Amino acid sequence: MLLLTPRARLRRLLRPGAPSPLEGRTVLVTGASSGIGEATALEAAGRGATVLLVARRSVELDRVREQIVAAGGTAASYVCDLTDLDAIDALVARVLDEHGGVDYLVNNAGRSIRRSLDLSYDRFHDVERTMAINYFGPVRLTMGLLPAMRAQGFGQVVNILSWGVQLKAPKFSAYLASKTALDTWSRIAAREAYGDNVTFTNMRFGLVRTAMVAPTEEYDGLRAMSPERAAEHVVRALEDRPVVWNVPVGVAGEVLGFVSPRLVDAVMHRLDRRTKNSAAAIGR
């Protein structure tokens, strides 16, 4: 579900076959070594963007970069641990020095933890590590790149989030708290940067079939979006710059939560009791 800016609506109506707004622009994608990040990088490069690939795994980053270059695109890879704030500052300095700035930023890198509270009382590090990669990392990176975006009078930040920020699903307390924090921070940043033509899009995806969800047996057999399909939505959001991108179930759950919160609590409690922790969550 896209909430398009007036400019995006007008562009689609008047220039349906126009070149992508990404053509000739610089797009930085985190978590670009696999999953949604890799697929987004390939899709953006296919639209004529110079893609900056960021992740921890150098071999996989080089593989993606070589694939883009072999197809005639332009890409550069940057190895960075996005839980290391000093490493993020060094990344920002290098990117600004080598490229002068970034037009589009996709905060995709993340970690998901599905574990009940009764298995988490002595695992506060679950909260710390999800906040490190899902909140502190993207905020630090965005704050590093934002001054140049505002100075050049253009920028777009896309955050890959979860419909869970709307549904408040059980067993995801650490994960969804970190994603909700980024969702809120970005909405406030968007309002402060609005006058500089810098926009933010929060994308609240449902289940996407990536390596991150593989340890959860409950997801086996469930319908899930492919990384390639997710990437198409991400690139469309880069082009059209909507405020938010939702899936219908997330919207319905959010509305029901406002209208009848106790009913939703009861339903979610029953769902929690009926679903099991994964072997990974239990520690096997």
Secondary structure, DSSP 8 states (H G I E B T S, - for coil): -B---HHHHHHHHH-TT---TTTT-EEEEESTTSHHHHHHHHHHHHTT-EEEEEES-HHHHHHHHHHHHHTT-EEEEEE--TT-HHHHHHHHHHHHHHHS--SEEEE---------GGGTTT-HHHHHHHHIIIIIHHHHHHHHHHHHHHHHT-EEEEEEEETHHHH--TT-HHHHHHHHHHHHHHHHHHHHHGGGTEEEEEEEE--B-SGGGTT-GGGTTS--B-HHHHHHHHHHHHHH--SEE--HHHHHHHHHHHH-HHHHHHHHHHHHHHS---HHHHT-
